[in-house]
């Protein structure tokens, strides 16, 4: 039997996923002869493996933790970070919790928490709360905290308001998520109202344990609501007497814009135009162009006017010489023309600043 711990490979490091106690003894050269001596040898062998396991596990965790401490800090700021003073009590407190925690996924959370303490990014009166939570909350609890934080901070496409965004996570019948919600309430990260809502502690704590890149709408599979995605920025002025094929082409164009999170609408020529409207699509069909009718009711100043030829509009007069023309009549490739329109719209809307996050008070 091997007595030198340095020559012993822990059970975790072996390639096997299952084995018996007999296998362990045989691998260590112990003959299986029932009796008191066998029990003593079993205790000694397994005790040695256990010590080796915890030593290796602790070393790996500490290496991983220290390797993540600079994550997210710009290279030009790293020297300043390394010169900062920090509390040894805080450092040892985090290490103590780290090596006791069962979840390897939380190593990055501990590293970011230590980073925040060094940068003094966490209010001192909340330090005890988040240090306690670091050990008590599971990785899934922290991930729920992150999702609630994002839902509280941003207006997301597909939701009418922030309350409904947050309720997607705080009102649930899923038992695992319900348990996480209870943990967050118990530790003061969610209020006790119905439905639970995020507290200031949750907001500060999420920022303390996650990088900014992990706190974006995209990180939870969402998209931020912009002016272009909620307010009409493009209007198609059409002849209300157009046939179904006529409107089918405009609908295909609007669907393509919607896939780029750009909202548009169809209107008759007498519809008032205003607000965030940037592009006016003047349709040309069997009745000709709608431009003259539009001019009688609305101002086209500071708007991009384009002309769209629809079925029945072939050969009609195109009245605006300096306006772009998109041919959806069927005599040109509609896929290409739609793509060309979408590319133009994306550039115009971006240049106009309409891709910025929406302020619902505006």
Beta strands, then each sheet from edge to edge (+ up, - down):
strand 1: 234-238
strand 2: 264-268
strand 3: 279-285
strand 4: 288-289
strand 5: 304-309
strand 6: 325-327
sheet 1: 2+ 1+ 3+ 4-
sheet 2: 2+ 1+ 3+ 5+ 6+
end
